[in-house]
């Protein structure tokens, strides 16, 4: 899940793919704006055919947290 997520992240911010780590924070480390983040969530919903809860998404800070959340959603579907 982490690898797929990292591949999607590079479409939204100018960051080297190799620089994306599980502990990377979207805003502080990767340079996401809230618009970038929300746009990416929309793509993730399409990619993984799931619905992301906006309240839960607001608490996601790191790439690993996002990967874990997506993993949970896709297992529930």
N, C-alpha and C positions, 0 to 999 in steps of 0.2 A: 504493500500500500504506500509506503514511504516513497519508493522509487516513482510510482505513477504520479503521486502528488508533486514531487520535485519536478517532474517533466512538465506539469501544468503550471507550476509557479513561474518558471522562466518565460512563460508567455505573457506574464503580467508585470514583471519588474525586471530591470536590467541587472541581473545578478548571474554570476558564473554558476553553472549547474553544480560543479564540484564544491562550491562554497556553501551549498545548502546542507545543513546538518539537522539531525533530529531536534536539537535544542535551539535552533535558529528561531528567533521571534519575528513574526510577520512584519510588524510596524518598525520596531527598533533596529533589527538586524538586516532585514531584507528590503526595507524601504517601501512597504505597502502603504497606500492611503486607505482610508475606510472604503472609498469607492472601488479601488482595486480588489480589496478583500471581498466585498459584496459581489462584484462581478465574477470573481473566481468561484465563489460559493454557487452561483448560478450554473457555471460550467460543470462543477463537481456534481450537482444534482442531475444534470443531463448525462454526464459521463457514467455515473454509477447508478442511474435510474432510481434515485431515492429522494426523499425530501428532508432538507436540513432545517432543523428548528432554529429560528433566528435568535431566540433567547440563549440557547446552548452555544450557538456559534459565537455570540458576543463574548463568551468566556474563554474562547480558544486563543491562546497566545503563541504557542510554538507549533512548528511543523509536526512534531511527534503527537501533540495533542490532537491536531487535525486528523492525522493518519489513524490514530486510535479511535476517534469518533466515527470516521468513515467506515472503519473496520466493523465497529459495533452496528452501525446502520445497515451495512450490506449483509451482515449475518442475520439481522432481524427480518430482512425483506424476504 
